[in-house]
């Protein structure tokens, strides 16, 4: 009997026969192969069966969709969007596909340069139109020429590439921020993103992002913001927290329990809660950072369970990060379903 027959018997837990060729042993070998084939067929059938349909429970409705083309700059509110593996897209507007960097390639966000939140973005004639107080408009082509330099960038101790957006864009941000020379880079879809296993830990599902902090989608409910504002003297805005999808029609912090969501024909899977930092203390209207703002209040009642302190440490949790399990499109007004 050959090696294939012996392997098939091993799958069934039967001893391999001796190599002495006798009619009875030949017959047993054929029978064992048949049993092995049948057993493997049952396993394959079970694996190929469609998953049992999950029950859909509506937990809310999409109130707003936001795309933040340039990291830390103002978001663009859209009525509908395509959901890609790397986040929301509307035409040539991609979520956090542009990044301000120092000349050495290190990222610059509103944590270091809070006035970035004053830069607004619109889209016209295949260009991103950037505006900021005291500045002329900057028209930035949505695709940079391949002759532009590739820059080595550094985000949260991880390396990633970016296509330089040229001297005019660099000078525009340098003149506006007035602290040191800056460059602007663009992520291209043929570039390698930052892998989730290196951003978070090898145990999380595998995905890549361009310049977001750690996941393609951030979901936050209006009820959670309303609850926070009952505790604040100076009310916070949704712009303090920069979600991609805001949900209405649910209770405060219900999003903590949404492990898998269906919105439009898009399926999302929760990665982790969103740990908040000093970026939430930048006033989106003035570009001033006070390092207290809503963050101090969130710390008073939104810390993680002690069993998760090794993940979140002392950061309060507000909103949830998701990866994209099924690509598709979604729009404002879509029901938000929890899949159970």
PyMOL commands that set and color helices and strands:
alter all, ss='L'
color gray80, all
select helices_A, chain A and resi 3-12+23-48+114-118+167-177+196-199+222-229+238-240+254-257+278-281+293-301+306-312
alter helices_A, ss='H'
color red, helices_A
select strands_A, chain A and resi 56-67+76-78+80-84+87-90+93-94+98-102+107-108+120-124+127-131+138-141+150-155+158-164+182-186+194-195+208-209+217-221+245-248+260-263+266-275+317-326+328-331+335-339
alter strands_A, ss='S'
color yellow, strands_A
deselect
rebuild
show_as cartoon
